[in-house]
Amino acid sequence: MKVCNLGTITHLEDIMQMSDYICTEAPLLIIVPAFDRIKRSLQEISIHLFRAEQEKASQAILHLEKHCMETVSGFLPDHDSAFEFAQTQITSNFQHIRQLANSTFSQSDERKLLISGEYISSALVAAYLKSRHIDATVADTATLMHLDADGKPDLETICQQAQAFAQTAQAAVYVTQSLVCQSAYGEVEYIAKGDSCAYAMYLAIAFRAQELVQRIQAKEIYIPNDNQKPEESNDTMFSFEEAESLINAGVLLVSPRSLSLAHQYQISIRLINGQGRIIRLVSEIQEETHTVKAITARKHITYIRLHSSGGVSSFRFLEKTLTVFAKYKVSIYLMTSSSTNISMAIETDTETLSLLRRELSGFAELITENNIATISILGKLNWGDSDASSRIIELLHDIPILMISYGNDNHCVSIAIRQSDCKHALCTLSDHFLGTDFTHENGSHSFSEEYNAFII
């Protein structure tokens, strides 16, 4: 059974657009979250119930139920058997909501109320797939995802439940709920930390899936456009190590935990966007087509340059600096250093930056600059064998480069520049490293037109 995680989708319309890409194989388990409209309405109902505003709560429940039925009516005729399925599912969920509303409302009831949003959303998705003549139904993920006494996924029990489920599965597609689980005490609740990527990966492991399909939300990642024919595969492949470098560069492909699990259990990840562009994360790539595989950008960064004021010895300067950043839990994206100078690219708020400045000024002189962008170039680059920095400096000779930082492998090198120069730098680097055929064939020198074809 394949597993498809749509935990980052917030509207039913998004799933409608992607159904052709995800419902191509069976059996399939689709994981969906509570849609935004449903989630907001349930939160509003919860507030009314805590305030003992029963009439307002009843009206809000009725209004949400009407909205759900109107949504179903929009893609299903009322005489269709799929409409009856949707009506039964939605009515059952709202009966449960009304039971909670008519009792003495507690925090436990609030949790159950909010979780019903996932069940309603999964019913809507299953109904829509039925309208597309796909054999779909709803599965209760709380029967699959179990936690141990420490609140962590109990993988042994999850695997047992998944295998029992797979043996009796008859539908082509099962739609289930994201982040819903059963605690060690038998209570249905949300899993802690809310990592939908890792949640889906645990289910993929349990079902012995060879691949996890997931929607990608990453922006500011540019990949080569191979100008392939429509019938040819246009997938982009990254190894798990390359994917880790991309995540470290700020590209939200998947969560670090889910990537670690994928690597451990050798489960490939297929990432798709709304236009059907596919990125595959795999354990190993047999043959590389491109030396440079991606260029990424991260914006709204703060640049800090420190110079030791001489109050501490050179070998303590770096230690004291990093201790201050660790104290305030500030992520350092790029760093270059010498015995008395350190340059960093970080992301933090104004208040934390003031606290950093106050502590660091005790032993260092500081220069800070906001509105900085970092650009990372990823690929099989062998930076140690080639003069990579010279190539970048030559290409960006008309752009001030604040710093160049190399990673601990041959996958990535990054630069920090002013955000106002980011668009020009991306155009220049993309032309050189990703090839100029695309520019030539499109005949466009506008960044937004020229590179939209391979921006994810």
FIRO-413602 format. One line per field, with one value per residue (C-alpha): x, y, z; residue number from 1. Coordinates in Angstrom, 2 decimals. Layout:
N
u	(X | ...);
v	(Y | ...);
w	(Z | ...);
k	(NUM | ...);
% end
This chain:
456
u	(0.00 | 1.32 | 0.97 | 0.21 | 0.57 | -1.48 | -1.04 | 0.04 | -3.04 | -5.59 | -8.45 | -10.43 | -9.86 | -6.12 | -6.82 | -9.19 | -6.35 | -3.95 | -6.22 | -4.93 | -1.38 | -2.03 | -4.75 | -2.83 | -2.06 | -3.95 | -4.21 | -3.45 | -3.71 | -4.25 | -3.63 | -5.50 | -5.70 | -8.68 | -9.34 | -8.97 | -12.65 | -13.67 | -10.89 | -11.82 | -15.50 | -14.79 | -12.55 | -15.40 | -17.84 | -15.40 | -15.21 | -19.00 | -19.26 | -16.64 | -18.61 | -21.83 | -23.30 | -25.34 | -27.53 | -24.55 | -22.78 | -25.84 | -26.12 | -22.42 | -22.71 | -25.73 | -23.95 | -20.86 | -22.94 | -24.80 | -21.47 | -20.20 | -23.35 | -23.28 | -19.66 | -20.64 | -23.61 | -21.20 | -19.55 | -22.13 | -25.78 | -28.08 | -29.32 | -25.82 | -24.72 | -21.56 | -23.76 | -25.47 | -22.02 | -20.98 | -24.28 | -23.96 | -20.37 | -21.07 | -24.28 | -22.48 | -19.69 | -22.11 | -24.12 | -20.87 | -20.26 | -23.77 | -23.29 | -20.15 | -21.97 | -24.85 | -22.56 | -20.59 | -17.86 | -14.31 | -10.81 | -11.04 | -14.27 | -12.58 | -9.84 | -12.45 | -14.35 | -11.29 | -10.23 | -13.63 | -12.40 | -9.98 | -12.77 | -15.12 | -12.37 | -11.45 | -15.13 | -15.27 | -12.14 | -13.46 | -16.76 | -14.95 | -12.85 | -16.03 | -17.42 | -14.37 | -15.37 | -12.53 | -13.27 | -12.58 | -13.69 | -12.69 | -10.32 | -9.92 | -6.26 | -6.68 | -6.94 | -3.56 | -1.39 | -0.67 | 1.56 | 3.58 | 3.56 | 6.10 | 3.83 | 6.01 | 4.86 | 4.76 | 6.13 | 5.68 | 1.96 | 1.51 | 3.03 | 0.77 | -2.33 | -1.28 | -0.69 | -4.06 | -5.69 | -3.93 | -5.10 | -8.76 | -8.51 | -10.84 | -11.18 | -8.69 | -8.18 | -8.50 | -8.69 | -7.51 | -6.77 | -3.50 | -1.87 | -4.67 | -3.54 | -4.51 | -2.60 | -1.32 | -4.43 | -6.88 | -7.65 | -7.91 | -5.73 | -3.31 | 0.27 | 2.71 | 4.75 | 2.49 | 5.05 | 2.76 | 5.74 | 7.10 | 3.56 | 3.05 | 6.47 | 5.61 | 2.53 | 4.62 | 7.02 | 4.12 | 2.56 | 5.99 | 5.60 | 8.47 | 7.50 | 5.81 | 4.00 | 3.80 | 2.88 | 5.78 | 5.43 | 9.00 | 9.61 | 12.75 | 14.29 | 15.45 | 16.27 | 17.44 | 14.79 | 15.57 | 12.99 | 11.82 | 8.99 | 5.61 | 5.66 | 9.09 | 9.71 | 10.45 | 11.31 | 14.17 | 16.07 | 18.03 | 19.79 | 18.91 | 22.25 | 21.48 | 17.99 | 19.54 | 21.74 | 18.67 | 16.83 | 19.85 | 19.79 | 16.21 | 14.19 | 11.23 | 11.14 | 10.24 | 10.88 | 14.35 | 12.80 | 10.91 | 14.04 | 15.99 | 13.30 | 13.22 | 16.98 | 16.87 | 14.09 | 15.05 | 11.70 | 11.87 | 9.84 | 7.98 | 7.22 | 4.65 | 3.41 | 0.09 | 1.35 | 2.50 | 6.22 | 7.91 | 10.99 | 12.14 | 14.28 | 16.07 | 18.85 | 21.18 | 21.36 | 23.05 | 23.77 | 23.97 | 22.73 | 23.66 | 26.70 | 24.61 | 21.19 | 19.53 | 19.92 | 17.99 | 17.36 | 16.51 | 15.42 | 14.86 | 18.16 | 20.29 | 24.03 | 26.31 | 30.03 | 31.97 | 35.52 | 37.16 | 37.74 | 40.69 | 38.96 | 39.24 | 41.95 | 41.58 | 40.84 | 37.99 | 36.46 | 34.56 | 33.48 | 32.02 | 30.25 | 28.57 | 27.58 | 25.61 | 23.80 | 23.01 | 21.61 | 18.99 | 18.41 | 19.33 | 19.86 | 23.05 | 22.60 | 26.08 | 29.30 | 32.89 | 35.54 | 39.15 | 40.88 | 39.46 | 36.63 | 33.33 | 30.66 | 27.21 | 23.90 | 21.07 | 17.30 | 15.91 | 13.49 | 14.33 | 14.05 | 16.40 | 18.84 | 18.96 | 19.69 | 22.45 | 23.96 | 23.96 | 25.81 | 28.20 | 29.24 | 31.02 | 33.84 | 33.28 | 32.56 | 29.40 | 28.14 | 24.64 | 22.67 | 19.09 | 17.37 | 20.06 | 19.54 | 21.50 | 21.84 | 22.95 | 24.20 | 23.71 | 25.18 | 28.12 | 30.50 | 33.81 | 34.55 | 37.88 | 39.12 | 37.83 | 38.02 | 34.32 | 34.57 | 36.43 | 33.73 | 30.99 | 32.89 | 33.56 | 29.91 | 28.73 | 31.50 | 29.00 | 27.27 | 28.78 | 29.24 | 29.19 | 30.40 | 30.93 | 30.42 | 31.24 | 29.39 | 30.98 | 30.48 | 30.58 | 26.90 | 26.56 | 28.20 | 26.37 | 26.77 | 25.23 | 24.26 | 21.90 | 18.30 | 18.00 | 20.63 | 19.00 | 16.96 | 19.92 | 22.20 | 19.70 | 19.35 | 23.12 | 23.83 | 20.92 | 22.11 | 25.61 | 25.01 | 21.61 | 22.28 | 21.34 | 19.18 | 16.06 | 16.80 | 17.51 | 14.36 | 12.06 | 13.66 | 12.90 | 15.17 | 12.57 | 13.34 | 9.71 | 9.02 | 12.36 | 12.57 | 8.97 | 9.12 | 11.48 | 10.70 | 8.99);
v	(0.00 | 3.43 | 6.37 | 9.93 | 12.76 | 15.89 | 17.20 | 20.65 | 21.23 | 23.64 | 23.61 | 20.90 | 22.74 | 21.99 | 18.26 | 18.53 | 19.99 | 17.22 | 14.17 | 13.23 | 13.05 | 11.15 | 8.61 | 6.69 | 3.56 | 1.31 | 0.50 | 3.98 | 5.63 | 9.42 | 11.49 | 14.81 | 17.56 | 19.58 | 22.22 | 25.84 | 26.78 | 23.76 | 24.31 | 27.97 | 27.13 | 24.44 | 26.84 | 29.37 | 26.71 | 25.78 | 29.40 | 29.66 | 26.46 | 27.56 | 30.80 | 28.79 | 30.46 | 27.44 | 29.23 | 30.73 | 27.36 | 25.60 | 28.17 | 27.82 | 24.02 | 24.24 | 26.75 | 24.52 | 21.44 | 23.36 | 24.50 | 20.90 | 19.62 | 22.49 | 21.62 | 18.02 | 19.15 | 21.18 | 18.07 | 15.31 | 14.98 | 14.28 | 11.01 | 9.56 | 6.75 | 8.74 | 11.59 | 9.19 | 8.09 | 11.71 | 12.57 | 9.59 | 10.45 | 14.14 | 13.51 | 11.03 | 13.52 | 16.32 | 14.06 | 13.54 | 17.31 | 17.98 | 15.35 | 17.18 | 20.53 | 19.25 | 17.98 | 19.89 | 21.17 | 20.42 | 20.65 | 16.97 | 17.69 | 20.60 | 18.28 | 15.82 | 18.66 | 19.97 | 16.46 | 16.02 | 18.54 | 15.95 | 13.37 | 15.77 | 16.80 | 13.19 | 12.46 | 15.37 | 14.15 | 10.58 | 11.89 | 13.96 | 10.98 | 8.93 | 11.63 | 10.94 | 7.25 | 6.26 | 3.50 | 5.55 | 5.37 | 6.72 | 4.98 | 5.89 | 6.68 | 6.40 | 2.64 | 2.67 | 5.29 | 4.31 | 6.08 | 4.54 | 5.69 | 8.43 | 9.89 | 8.68 | 6.54 | 2.87 | 1.53 | -2.14 | -1.69 | 0.60 | -2.07 | -4.77 | -2.62 | -1.64 | -5.22 | -6.32 | -3.40 | -4.22 | -7.84 | -6.81 | -3.71 | -3.83 | -0.22 | 1.29 | 4.47 | 5.03 | 8.61 | 9.06 | 11.88 | 13.70 | 13.88 | 11.91 | 9.06 | 6.85 | 7.37 | 4.58 | 5.18 | 4.70 | 8.40 | 9.83 | 12.94 | 14.89 | 13.69 | 16.03 | 18.57 | 18.20 | 16.95 | 15.72 | 14.58 | 12.28 | 11.13 | 10.01 | 8.37 | 6.19 | 4.97 | 4.37 | 2.26 | 0.34 | -0.43 | -1.39 | 1.22 | 1.70 | 5.33 | 8.18 | 10.71 | 14.21 | 17.69 | 20.11 | 23.67 | 24.76 | 28.05 | 29.74 | 26.55 | 26.59 | 23.41 | 22.69 | 22.71 | 19.79 | 20.81 | 17.23 | 16.01 | 15.75 | 11.96 | 11.81 | 11.85 | 15.31 | 14.21 | 15.79 | 13.44 | 14.25 | 11.83 | 11.91 | 13.64 | 16.31 | 16.74 | 17.32 | 20.04 | 21.65 | 21.60 | 23.17 | 25.84 | 26.71 | 24.72 | 23.10 | 19.85 | 17.59 | 17.66 | 16.57 | 13.78 | 12.31 | 12.46 | 10.62 | 7.91 | 7.64 | 7.15 | 4.59 | 2.49 | 3.13 | 4.65 | 7.07 | 10.28 | 11.67 | 15.38 | 16.97 | 20.52 | 21.78 | 21.70 | 18.09 | 18.86 | 16.01 | 15.86 | 12.43 | 11.90 | 8.55 | 6.73 | 6.65 | 8.12 | 5.96 | 8.58 | 12.36 | 14.50 | 17.89 | 19.07 | 21.77 | 20.42 | 23.32 | 26.92 | 28.12 | 31.48 | 32.44 | 36.03 | 38.36 | 37.39 | 39.46 | 39.78 | 40.19 | 40.87 | 40.69 | 41.84 | 40.91 | 43.93 | 42.14 | 41.35 | 37.60 | 35.42 | 34.44 | 30.78 | 31.82 | 34.38 | 31.87 | 29.84 | 32.86 | 34.07 | 30.75 | 30.39 | 33.65 | 32.51 | 29.15 | 30.92 | 32.71 | 29.70 | 31.62 | 29.55 | 30.37 | 29.75 | 30.73 | 31.48 | 32.32 | 33.02 | 33.80 | 34.22 | 37.72 | 38.09 | 36.25 | 36.83 | 35.24 | 35.11 | 34.55 | 34.85 | 36.47 | 39.13 | 42.69 | 42.00 | 39.01 | 40.95 | 43.68 | 41.08 | 39.59 | 43.01 | 43.78 | 40.58 | 40.45 | 44.09 | 43.09 | 41.47 | 42.35 | 45.22 | 44.58 | 45.58 | 44.39 | 44.70 | 43.61 | 42.60 | 40.13 | 37.08 | 33.84 | 31.88 | 28.24 | 26.23 | 22.47 | 19.65 | 17.31 | 20.21 | 18.91 | 22.33 | 21.19 | 20.37 | 23.46 | 27.15 | 27.47 | 30.73 | 32.37 | 31.28 | 32.75 | 35.98 | 36.33 | 35.77 | 38.23 | 40.76 | 43.63 | 42.48 | 42.99 | 39.56 | 39.75 | 36.20 | 32.80 | 29.69 | 26.07 | 23.11 | 19.99 | 18.03 | 18.43 | 19.24 | 22.93 | 26.35 | 29.48 | 33.23 | 36.16 | 39.28 | 42.20 | 41.28 | 44.02 | 42.14 | 38.72 | 38.65 | 39.67 | 37.14 | 34.31 | 35.14 | 35.21 | 32.01 | 30.17 | 31.12 | 29.84 | 26.76 | 25.58 | 26.21 | 28.90 | 26.82 | 27.75 | 31.47 | 31.08 | 29.11 | 31.38 | 34.58 | 36.32 | 38.34 | 38.92 | 36.94 | 36.20 | 34.89 | 33.25 | 31.07 | 30.33 | 27.15 | 25.54 | 27.21 | 24.81);
w	(0.00 | -0.94 | 1.42 | 0.28 | 2.79 | 2.09 | 5.63 | 4.42 | 2.26 | 3.73 | 1.18 | -0.58 | -3.88 | -3.62 | -3.43 | -6.39 | -8.46 | -7.42 | -7.63 | -11.09 | -9.75 | -6.53 | -7.37 | -10.00 | -7.98 | -5.59 | -2.80 | -1.51 | 1.91 | 1.72 | 4.85 | 5.06 | 7.72 | 8.88 | 6.23 | 7.31 | 7.07 | 9.17 | 11.70 | 12.23 | 12.64 | 15.24 | 17.17 | 17.15 | 18.40 | 21.17 | 22.35 | 22.45 | 24.49 | 27.03 | 27.44 | 27.88 | 24.77 | 23.74 | 21.21 | 19.38 | 19.44 | 17.99 | 15.21 | 14.38 | 14.27 | 11.97 | 9.73 | 9.42 | 8.67 | 5.95 | 4.48 | 4.33 | 2.63 | 0.12 | -0.63 | -1.38 | -3.49 | -5.58 | -7.04 | -6.43 | -7.56 | -4.60 | -6.13 | -6.41 | -4.06 | -3.33 | -2.09 | 0.32 | 1.55 | 2.15 | 3.83 | 6.19 | 7.09 | 7.68 | 9.65 | 11.91 | 12.64 | 13.45 | 15.75 | 17.67 | 17.75 | 19.10 | 21.81 | 22.93 | 22.81 | 24.95 | 27.72 | 30.33 | 28.03 | 29.22 | 27.78 | 26.88 | 24.98 | 23.20 | 21.96 | 20.67 | 19.02 | 17.17 | 16.10 | 14.44 | 11.86 | 10.51 | 10.25 | 8.44 | 6.02 | 5.24 | 4.53 | 2.07 | 0.27 | 0.04 | -1.34 | -3.96 | -5.06 | -5.35 | -7.64 | -9.85 | -9.95 | -7.63 | -5.14 | -1.99 | 1.62 | 5.05 | 7.47 | 11.15 | 11.71 | 15.48 | 14.99 | 13.23 | 14.95 | 18.56 | 21.07 | 23.87 | 27.50 | 26.64 | 23.98 | 21.10 | 18.15 | 19.15 | 15.88 | 16.78 | 17.51 | 14.49 | 12.22 | 13.67 | 13.15 | 9.64 | 8.53 | 9.94 | 8.11 | 4.82 | 4.93 | 5.00 | 2.77 | -0.22 | -1.40 | -3.85 | -1.79 | 1.95 | 3.20 | 6.77 | 9.20 | 9.82 | 13.27 | 14.98 | 17.21 | 20.13 | 23.36 | 25.58 | 27.72 | 24.85 | 24.34 | 20.82 | 20.58 | 18.42 | 18.26 | 20.00 | 17.97 | 14.93 | 12.39 | 9.61 | 7.49 | 10.20 | 11.04 | 7.44 | 7.34 | 10.36 | 8.49 | 5.36 | 7.44 | 8.98 | 5.58 | 4.18 | 1.49 | -0.92 | -1.46 | 0.38 | -1.82 | -0.43 | -1.52 | -1.67 | -0.38 | -0.93 | -2.68 | -3.98 | -5.33 | -8.95 | -10.84 | -14.40 | -17.09 | -19.40 | -22.04 | -22.24 | -24.40 | -22.62 | -22.67 | -21.03 | -17.30 | -15.94 | -12.41 | -10.49 | -8.19 | -5.04 | -2.75 | 0.94 | 1.62 | -0.99 | 0.44 | 3.87 | 2.36 | 0.80 | 4.12 | 5.82 | 3.10 | 4.06 | 1.52 | 3.26 | 1.31 | 4.25 | 7.97 | 9.13 | 11.22 | 8.26 | 6.09 | 8.79 | 8.95 | 5.14 | 5.10 | 7.91 | 6.34 | 2.69 | 1.72 | -1.21 | -1.11 | -4.12 | -3.77 | -6.08 | -6.50 | -7.84 | -11.44 | -11.30 | -11.10 | -9.22 | -7.01 | -5.83 | -2.75 | -2.93 | -1.12 | -4.10 | -7.60 | -10.20 | -12.84 | -12.54 | -15.43 | -13.97 | -12.04 | -10.37 | -9.42 | -7.63 | -6.59 | -3.55 | -1.90 | 1.66 | 2.34 | 5.32 | 6.94 | 9.33 | 8.74 | 11.78 | 11.71 | 14.97 | 15.69 | 18.97 | 21.21 | 22.81 | 26.08 | 25.53 | 24.05 | 20.41 | 21.18 | 23.54 | 21.16 | 19.01 | 22.05 | 23.88 | 20.73 | 20.02 | 23.69 | 23.45 | 20.30 | 21.90 | 24.98 | 22.87 | 20.57 | 17.42 | 14.27 | 12.39 | 8.67 | 7.46 | 9.31 | 8.45 | 11.07 | 11.87 | 15.23 | 15.81 | 13.26 | 12.78 | 10.14 | 10.44 | 8.60 | 11.08 | 11.32 | 14.46 | 15.68 | 16.71 | 20.44 | 20.35 | 18.19 | 20.86 | 23.54 | 21.39 | 20.81 | 24.54 | 25.49 | 22.54 | 22.94 | 26.17 | 24.21 | 20.52 | 18.17 | 16.13 | 12.71 | 11.74 | 8.53 | 7.84 | 4.58 | 3.58 | 1.35 | 1.25 | -1.98 | -1.97 | -4.95 | -4.65 | -6.68 | -7.25 | -7.20 | -5.83 | -4.45 | -3.08 | -6.59 | -8.38 | -7.76 | -6.96 | -5.04 | -7.92 | -10.36 | -8.17 | -7.53 | -11.25 | -12.12 | -9.46 | -9.98 | -9.94 | -6.71 | -3.22 | -1.60 | 2.18 | 2.78 | 1.17 | 3.27 | 2.37 | 3.84 | 5.30 | 2.07 | -1.70 | -1.99 | -1.24 | -1.17 | -0.02 | -0.30 | 1.56 | -0.41 | 0.02 | -0.68 | -3.31 | -5.37 | -4.96 | -8.18 | -10.34 | -8.63 | -9.12 | -12.82 | -13.31 | -11.37 | -13.00 | -16.48 | -15.74 | -13.58 | -14.82 | -18.51 | -21.02 | -23.37 | -21.47 | -21.79 | -25.49 | -26.25 | -24.27 | -25.52 | -22.24 | -20.00 | -17.32 | -14.17 | -13.35 | -16.86 | -17.47 | -14.39 | -13.44 | -15.53 | -13.09 | -9.80 | -7.41);
k	(1 | 2 | 3 | 4 | 5 | 6 | 7 | 8 | 9 | 10 | 11 | 12 | 13 | 14 | 15 | 16 | 17 | 18 | 19 | 20 | 21 | 22 | 23 | 24 | 25 | 26 | 27 | 28 | 29 | 30 | 31 | 32 | 33 | 34 | 35 | 36 | 37 | 38 | 39 | 40 | 41 | 42 | 43 | 44 | 45 | 46 | 47 | 48 | 49 | 50 | 51 | 52 | 53 | 54 | 55 | 56 | 57 | 58 | 59 | 60 | 61 | 62 | 63 | 64 | 65 | 66 | 67 | 68 | 69 | 70 | 71 | 72 | 73 | 74 | 75 | 76 | 77 | 78 | 79 | 80 | 81 | 82 | 83 | 84 | 85 | 86 | 87 | 88 | 89 | 90 | 91 | 92 | 93 | 94 | 95 | 96 | 97 | 98 | 99 | 100 | 101 | 102 | 103 | 104 | 105 | 106 | 107 | 108 | 109 | 110 | 111 | 112 | 113 | 114 | 115 | 116 | 117 | 118 | 119 | 120 | 121 | 122 | 123 | 124 | 125 | 126 | 127 | 128 | 129 | 130 | 131 | 132 | 133 | 134 | 135 | 136 | 137 | 138 | 139 | 140 | 141 | 142 | 143 | 144 | 145 | 146 | 147 | 148 | 149 | 150 | 151 | 152 | 153 | 154 | 155 | 156 | 157 | 158 | 159 | 160 | 161 | 162 | 163 | 164 | 165 | 166 | 167 | 168 | 169 | 170 | 171 | 172 | 173 | 174 | 175 | 176 | 177 | 178 | 179 | 180 | 181 | 182 | 183 | 184 | 185 | 186 | 187 | 188 | 189 | 190 | 191 | 192 | 193 | 194 | 195 | 196 | 197 | 198 | 199 | 200 | 201 | 202 | 203 | 204 | 205 | 206 | 207 | 208 | 209 | 210 | 211 | 212 | 213 | 214 | 215 | 216 | 217 | 218 | 219 | 220 | 221 | 222 | 223 | 224 | 225 | 226 | 227 | 228 | 229 | 230 | 231 | 232 | 233 | 234 | 235 | 236 | 237 | 238 | 239 | 240 | 241 | 242 | 243 | 244 | 245 | 246 | 247 | 248 | 249 | 250 | 251 | 252 | 253 | 254 | 255 | 256 | 257 | 258 | 259 | 260 | 261 | 262 | 263 | 264 | 265 | 266 | 267 | 268 | 269 | 270 | 271 | 272 | 273 | 274 | 275 | 276 | 277 | 278 | 279 | 280 | 281 | 282 | 283 | 284 | 285 | 286 | 287 | 288 | 289 | 290 | 291 | 292 | 293 | 294 | 295 | 296 | 297 | 298 | 299 | 300 | 301 | 302 | 303 | 304 | 305 | 306 | 307 | 308 | 309 | 310 | 311 | 312 | 313 | 314 | 315 | 316 | 317 | 318 | 319 | 320 | 321 | 322 | 323 | 324 | 325 | 326 | 327 | 328 | 329 | 330 | 331 | 332 | 333 | 334 | 335 | 336 | 337 | 338 | 339 | 340 | 341 | 342 | 343 | 344 | 345 | 346 | 347 | 348 | 349 | 350 | 351 | 352 | 353 | 354 | 355 | 356 | 357 | 358 | 359 | 360 | 361 | 362 | 363 | 364 | 365 | 366 | 367 | 368 | 369 | 370 | 371 | 372 | 373 | 374 | 375 | 376 | 377 | 378 | 379 | 380 | 381 | 382 | 383 | 384 | 385 | 386 | 387 | 388 | 389 | 390 | 391 | 392 | 393 | 394 | 395 | 396 | 397 | 398 | 399 | 400 | 401 | 402 | 403 | 404 | 405 | 406 | 407 | 408 | 409 | 410 | 411 | 412 | 413 | 414 | 415 | 416 | 417 | 418 | 419 | 420 | 421 | 422 | 423 | 424 | 425 | 426 | 427 | 428 | 429 | 430 | 431 | 432 | 433 | 434 | 435 | 436 | 437 | 438 | 439 | 440 | 441 | 442 | 443 | 444 | 445 | 446 | 447 | 448 | 449 | 450 | 451 | 452 | 453 | 454 | 455 | 456);
% end
